[in-house]
Amino acid sequence: MNRRVAITGVGLLTPLGIGTGETWSAVCAGKSGIGRITRFDTSSFATQIAGEVKNFVAEDFLTKKDAKRLRLFVAYAVAAARMAIDDSGLVIDSSNGDRVGVITGCGMGGLYEIERTSLILNSRGPKRVSPFFIPTIIGNMAPGMISIYFGAKGPNSSIATACAAGSHAIGSAYEIIRNGSADAMITGGVESVISPTCIAGFGSLKALSTRNDEPEKASRPFDRDRDGFIVSEGAGILVLESLDLALERGARIYAEIIGYGMSGDGYHMTAPAPNGEGAVRCMAAAMDNAGVPPDAIDYINAHGTSTELNDMYETQAIKTVFKEKAYDIPVSSTKSMTGHLLGASGGVETIFTALALNDGIIPPTINHDNPGENCDLDYVPNVARKADLKIAMTNSFGFGGTNASLILKKYST
C-alpha cells in the first residue's frame, strides 16, 4: 500500500502567539517573539532572553484538574492538538478511534519539573515529592494525554531525537498512514524547558546568544553578527490523513507530505558533520522517497539555528545537493522570529512550510543584515515574499548527529 498523505489541520503555540492565525500573521510580518526571561531570576546568567509563550491559560484547553497537575509541555501539546483537530473538522469516535493515532516529538520532556523536584527532595525530603512527578515528566505523556482527551486509540508513540524530534514524529506518522496502519495521525512536536538548568547548560556550551539588550535582534541565522541561538518553547501539531479519506469527507487540505528522509552524522555529540555531509544524505533521501529531482524544490525552510557551524554547514549541504540551482532556491529560517523550539521546532516549521505552499508566501529570515562567512544563498532577508510554490523542503538537525528532512507538495486536484 502506498497511500497519499494530506495535512488537514494545524495548531500552533509559539512565542509569536497562541493559535495558527496569530503566529502565521506575525511570521509573514517579520516579527520577533524573543524577549527577556520572566520565569526566573536571570541576573547571574550570561543569557537572559528566550522565546516564552505568552498569555497561555491551560484551563482554556484542559480540565481544571489537568491544568493544575500536568507539566507545561503536555498542556501545550493538548492545546495545539485541540486546535489542529478543530481546524481539520475530523470527528474521532468509536467508529474510527482505533484508526487514528498519535506520535509527537519532544527533546527534554519535563526538565523544569525535574529541576524543581530535585530541589524539593534535597530541602524537604522524599515524602514531599509529588506522586504525579514521574507520570508528568516523561515525554510520551504528550501523545498519551492527546490520546486520552480525543479518543485516538491507534498507534501511539513519542520520539526524543533532540531538535529533530518533531520532524521525525511527522515522518513516522506519514509512513504509518502511507502503509495503511492508520487512517489519520495527530503528530508534531512540543517543548517547554525554559529553566535555570536549561539556560545554564546551553550557556556552558557557549551555544546561546547573549544579546540581552536587543532580544528581538538576537536570533540572526546566516548573519555575520550572530552569536548563538535562542531557546524557545511551544508546540506545532498537525492532523495528517489519508488523502482519499480526507477528500471523501470534504476536508480542507493545506498540503501533501510526499517525502521523508533521515540520516545520522556519526561524527560528534553536538557539532554537525563537516560540510553538512549528514544533511546532504538526509535531503537526498527525502527527495528519493518523494520521487522528485532537486530542480523540483521551490523553497527550503532551513534548520537555520543562528550558530556558526550549523549555518555554514547547512548552506554547504544545500549547495552540494542542489548545485548551481541552490542559488535560485529561497531558503529561510523562521527561527529568526520564533527562536529555537528544540523538539517542537520540526512541528512548527512543517506547519510554516505547509502554510507557505497553501498561501503562496515565503517567510523571511529577519535580522539578516550582513551575510556570514560562506553563507551566500537567497535567505529571503527581512521581508516575506509572495511566490507560486509547488514543492518545498523543511530540515531539522539534532544533537547526536540525527537529521530529518520532509518534502511537502501543494495540493492540486
NORURVEN-V395005 format. One record per residue. RES is the residue in one small letter. SS is DSSP state (H for helix, E for strand, C for the rest). PHI is phi in radians with two decimals (999 if undefined). Layout:
BEGIN
RES;SS;PHI
RES;SS;PHI
END
This chain:
BEGIN
m;C;999
n;C;-2.52
r;C;-1.36
r;C;-1.35
v;E;-2.15
a;E;-1.95
i;E;-1.63
t;E;-2.00
g;E;-2.66
v;E;-2.43
g;E;-2.44
l;E;-2.24
l;E;-2.27
t;E;-2.49
p;C;-1.09
l;C;-1.56
g;E;2.77
i;E;-1.83
g;C;1.93
t;H;-1.13
g;H;-1.05
e;H;-1.13
t;H;-1.16
w;H;-1.15
s;H;-1.07
a;H;-1.17
v;H;-1.07
c;H;-1.13
a;C;-1.54
g;C;1.23
k;C;-1.56
s;C;-1.78
g;C;-1.84
i;C;-1.57
g;E;-2.70
r;E;-1.20
i;C;-1.21
t;C;-1.94
r;C;-1.32
f;C;-2.73
d;C;-1.26
t;C;-1.80
s;C;-1.04
s;C;-1.70
f;C;-1.78
a;C;-1.17
t;C;-1.77
q;C;-2.16
i;E;-2.27
a;E;-2.88
g;E;-1.86
e;C;-1.48
v;C;-1.30
k;C;-1.87
n;C;1.11
f;C;-1.40
v;C;-2.05
a;H;-1.04
e;H;-1.20
d;H;-1.26
f;C;-2.21
l;C;-2.15
t;C;-1.14
k;H;-1.03
k;H;-1.12
d;H;-1.22
a;H;-1.06
k;H;-1.43
r;H;-1.71
l;C;-1.44
r;C;-1.27
l;H;-1.06
f;H;-1.14
v;H;-1.26
a;H;-1.05
y;H;-1.06
a;H;-1.08
v;H;-1.13
a;H;-1.10
a;H;-1.17
a;H;-1.14
r;H;-1.05
m;H;-1.04
a;H;-1.14
i;H;-1.15
d;H;-1.06
d;H;-1.12
s;H;-1.33
g;C;1.30
l;C;-1.28
v;C;-1.70
i;C;-1.89
d;C;-2.55
s;C;-1.13
s;C;-1.38
n;C;-2.41
g;H;-0.99
d;H;-1.37
r;H;-1.92
v;E;-2.06
g;E;-1.98
v;E;-2.41
i;E;-2.39
t;E;-2.22
g;E;-1.90
c;C;-2.70
g;C;-1.36
m;C;-2.28
g;C;0.96
g;C;-1.56
l;H;-1.02
y;H;-1.06
e;H;-1.20
i;H;-1.07
e;H;-1.08
r;H;-1.11
t;H;-1.22
s;H;-1.07
l;H;-1.19
i;H;-1.12
l;H;-1.04
n;H;-1.25
s;H;-1.69
r;H;-2.20
g;C;1.67
p;H;-1.14
k;H;-1.21
r;H;-1.65
v;C;-1.34
s;C;-1.15
p;C;-1.17
f;C;-1.59
f;H;-0.98
i;H;-1.12
p;H;-1.05
t;H;-1.66
i;H;-1.68
i;C;-1.30
g;C;-1.03
n;C;-1.35
m;H;-1.20
a;H;-1.14
p;H;-1.15
g;H;-1.09
m;H;-1.27
i;H;-1.08
s;H;-1.06
i;H;-1.13
y;H;-1.18
f;H;-2.02
g;C;1.25
a;C;-1.50
k;C;-1.93
g;C;-1.42
p;C;-0.91
n;E;-2.37
s;E;-2.78
s;E;-2.28
i;E;-2.05
a;C;-2.19
t;C;-2.03
a;H;0.92
c;H;-1.35
a;H;-1.74
a;H;-1.05
g;H;-1.09
s;H;-1.21
h;H;-1.10
a;H;-1.10
i;H;-1.12
g;H;-1.08
s;H;-1.15
a;H;-1.10
y;H;-1.02
e;H;-1.17
i;H;-1.10
i;H;-1.22
r;H;-1.02
n;C;-1.57
g;C;1.56
s;C;-1.36
a;C;-2.69
d;C;-1.69
a;E;-2.60
m;E;-2.39
i;E;-1.72
t;E;-2.63
g;E;2.53
g;E;-2.46
v;E;-2.58
e;E;-2.83
s;C;-2.70
v;C;-2.34
i;C;-1.34
s;C;-2.53
p;H;-0.97
t;H;-1.10
c;H;-1.11
i;H;-1.14
a;H;-1.16
g;H;-1.17
f;H;-1.15
g;H;-1.11
s;H;-1.14
l;C;-1.35
k;C;1.04
a;C;-1.72
l;E;-1.76
s;C;-1.22
t;C;-2.04
r;C;-1.38
n;H;-1.19
d;H;-1.41
e;H;-2.36
p;H;-1.00
e;H;-1.22
k;H;-1.92
a;C;-1.36
s;C;-1.54
r;C;-2.35
p;C;-0.99
f;C;1.18
d;E;-1.73
r;C;-1.01
d;C;-1.69
r;C;-1.17
d;C;-2.43
g;C;2.37
f;E;-1.67
i;C;-2.06
v;E;-1.25
s;E;-2.33
e;C;-2.46
g;E;2.52
a;E;-2.69
g;E;-2.32
i;E;-2.10
l;E;-2.11
v;E;-1.81
l;E;-1.84
e;E;-2.47
s;E;-0.98
l;H;-1.01
d;H;-1.04
l;H;-1.23
a;H;-1.11
l;H;-1.17
e;H;-1.07
r;C;-1.68
g;C;1.28
a;C;-1.27
r;C;-1.28
i;C;-2.07
y;C;-1.27
a;E;-3.01
e;E;-1.83
i;E;-1.63
i;E;-2.09
g;E;-2.77
y;E;-2.58
g;E;-2.32
m;E;-2.54
s;E;-2.76
g;E;-2.16
d;C;-1.26
g;C;1.01
y;C;-2.30
h;C;-2.72
m;C;-1.09
t;C;-2.17
a;C;-1.52
p;C;-1.24
a;C;-1.10
p;H;-0.92
n;H;1.10
g;H;1.17
e;H;-1.02
g;H;-1.20
a;H;-1.14
v;H;-1.02
r;H;-1.15
c;H;-1.17
m;H;-1.10
a;H;-1.12
a;H;-1.14
a;H;-1.12
m;H;-1.18
d;H;-1.12
n;H;-1.12
a;H;-1.39
g;C;1.26
v;C;-2.16
p;C;-1.44
p;H;-0.98
d;H;-1.32
a;H;-1.53
i;C;-1.41
d;C;-1.72
y;E;-2.80
i;E;-2.17
n;E;-1.52
a;C;-1.37
h;C;-1.09
g;C;0.70
t;C;-1.48
s;C;1.38
t;C;-2.09
e;H;-1.03
l;H;-1.19
n;H;-1.07
d;H;-1.08
m;H;-1.19
y;H;-1.32
e;H;-1.16
t;H;-1.05
q;H;-1.09
a;H;-1.10
i;H;-1.09
k;H;-1.18
t;H;-1.18
v;H;-1.26
f;H;-1.77
k;H;0.94
e;H;-1.11
k;H;-1.13
a;H;-0.95
y;H;-1.31
d;H;-1.75
i;C;-1.63
p;E;-1.11
v;E;-2.24
s;E;-2.25
s;C;-1.98
t;C;-1.29
k;H;-1.11
s;H;-1.07
m;H;-1.84
t;H;-1.57
g;C;1.32
h;E;-1.75
l;C;-1.47
l;H;0.91
g;H;-1.13
a;H;-1.51
s;H;-1.09
g;H;-1.11
g;H;-1.15
v;H;-1.10
e;H;-1.32
t;H;-1.17
i;H;-1.10
f;H;-1.02
t;H;-1.16
a;H;-1.12
l;H;-1.19
a;H;-1.07
l;H;-1.14
n;H;-1.19
d;H;-1.70
g;C;1.20
i;E;-2.28
i;E;-1.64
p;C;-1.12
p;C;-1.49
t;E;-1.79
i;C;-1.42
n;C;1.09
h;C;-1.72
d;C;-1.85
n;C;-2.37
p;E;-0.98
g;C;-1.27
e;C;-1.04
n;C;1.13
c;C;-1.90
d;C;-2.26
l;C;-1.67
d;C;-1.50
y;C;-1.62
v;C;0.89
p;E;-1.16
n;C;1.26
v;C;-2.32
a;C;-1.08
r;E;-2.33
k;E;-1.34
a;C;-2.84
d;C;-1.56
l;C;-1.72
k;C;-2.02
i;E;-2.37
a;E;-2.39
m;E;-2.13
t;E;-2.27
n;E;-1.95
s;E;-2.46
f;E;-2.24
g;E;-2.25
f;C;-0.92
g;C;1.51
g;C;1.34
t;E;-1.78
n;E;-2.22
a;E;-2.52
s;E;-2.33
l;E;-2.10
i;E;-2.08
l;E;-2.02
k;E;-2.24
k;C;-1.12
y;C;-1.34
s;C;-2.50
t;C;-1.28
END
